[in-house]
Amino acid sequence: MSPAEPVPAPPADGLRRRGTGLSLLRSEVVVLFGRVRTIALLGALALIPVLLAIAVRVTTEDASGGSSGGPAFLGDITRNGLFVSLTALTVAIPLFLPLTVGVVAGDTIAGEAGLGTLRYLLVSPVGRVRLLLVKFAGAALFCLAGTLVLVVFGAIAGAALFPVGPVTLLSGQTIGYGDYALRMLMMALYVTLSLLGLSAVGLFISTLTSVPVGAMAATIVLSTVAQIVDALPQLDFLDPWLFTHYWLGFADLLRYPVSWANFADNALLQGGYILVFGALAFGRFTTKDILS
């Protein structure tokens, strides 16, 4: 965009005023979580533990009436409804969470370009680097929000449909409500950290196109491919480099003592993806001609 080129006024209904620094981040969060699509994605995530709890409840009642029971691992939920949150995280992280994160991350830059608002954002004294950081921060906040929705609605559904009590860890020890709540919060933070690498990949892909649907699809496909590669024994040598490799490592929080090895390895791996794909996004976005 030439400095001498006149800039038309932004459309009245297509762009909200955005400042710099914290005000820009605040505006981004308001816009992101005010969208119907974002609310729908969070609502879909909230339905996962609710439907899971209802399905287990119905299956349990059918089994008590003489029909065949459900899968054996669901028995933990019937004995203690607090396990609904853990099961919901386990079910959601291979597909549903990456799908929603892919939608949000893929839309970060491409969505603005597709709407024709990206040019107007860069006219204000924001800077491309700051805009990239704010967009990534918004995607990271969505990762946290989506994970917390699963945990909170899982706890509510579990308490409503099943008895609750002290939780027995995978290592055999029993802990109280407060300790378990703290561990579930740490699980949510672990899962959020696990999704930051995918968010960085989506941000980079989003700088490559002005078609948000394409960026969303590419991000989700890469997540699926990484999990498939991670599951193939013939490609085990690639496992430590895949951003999906430690996604289920949060189960270590249900042991005593807690094993922190996966936490450190996961943080290092996700940090590497953030640095590499953040640098690629920076290189692409700062040299890109913004025409929309």
Stockholm file with secondary structure:
# STOCKHOLM 1.0

chainA/1-292         MSPAEPVPAPPADGLRRRGTGLSLLRSEVVVLFGRVRTIALLGALALIPVLLAIAVRVTTEDASGGSSGGPAFLGDITRNGLFVSLTALTVAIPLFLPLTVGVVAGDTIAGEAGLGTLRYLLVSPVGRVRLLLVKFAGAALFCLAGTLVLVVFGAIAGAALFPVGPVTLLSGQTIGYGDYALRMLMMALYVTLSLLGLSAVGLFISTLTSVPVGAMAATIVLSTVAQIVDALPQLDFLDPWLFTHYWLGFADLLRYPVSWANFADNALLQGGYILVFGALAFGRFTTKDILS
#=GR chainA/1-292 SS CCTTSCCCCCCTTTCCCCCSHHHHHHHHHHHHHHSHHHHHHHHHHHHHHHHHHHHHHHHHHHHHTTSCCCCGGGHHHHHCTTHHHHHHHHHHTTTHHHHHHHHHHHTTTHHHHHHTCHHHHHHSTTCHHHHHHHHHHHHHHHHHHHHHHHHHHHHHHHHHHSCCCCEECTTSCEECHHHHHHHHHHHHHHHHHHHHHHHHHHHHHHTTCSCHHHHHHHHHHHHHHHHHHHHCGGGGGGGGGCTTTTTTGGGGGGSSSCCCHHHHHHHHHHHHHHHHHHHHHHHHHHTCCCCC
#=GC SS_cons         CCTTSCCCCCCTTTCCCCCSHHHHHHHHHHHHHHSHHHHHHHHHHHHHHHHHHHHHHHHHHHHHTTSCCCCGGGHHHHHCTTHHHHHHHHHHTTTHHHHHHHHHHHTTTHHHHHHTCHHHHHHSTTCHHHHHHHHHHHHHHHHHHHHHHHHHHHHHHHHHHSCCCCEECTTSCEECHHHHHHHHHHHHHHHHHHHHHHHHHHHHHHTTCSCHHHHHHHHHHHHHHHHHHHHCGGGGGGGGGCTTTTTTGGGGGGSSSCCCHHHHHHHHHHHHHHHHHHHHHHHHHHTCCCCC
//
